[in-house]
Amino acid sequence: LELGELLCRAGKSKAALEAVGELPVTDRRDKARRLLICGWAKRQMGDLQPAQVDLLEATKIDPKSARGHFELGRLYRARGNKDKALAAYHLALTLVFGEK
């Protein structure tokens, strides 16, 4: 999973999908992380609908994933939905910094 994240960060989406796509996971958190990486990579490749499905499932499994909500924000922004993007970014920032 770490390799998939690194590949996404480097913009190597196809390689990230290949690295984690068939990776067996048993832990719920790892499943959420794999879905996050797949959604992140698909968003980078412009495959927005499948990316949204993966990211929504990832954040459903792990609602405290700041990265998951951040990626949802990026996806919503790419789809032109500014309100959903702002809400997702706000939640990501709240998870990172907490409510003050």
Disulfide bonds with the S-S distance in Angstrom:
none
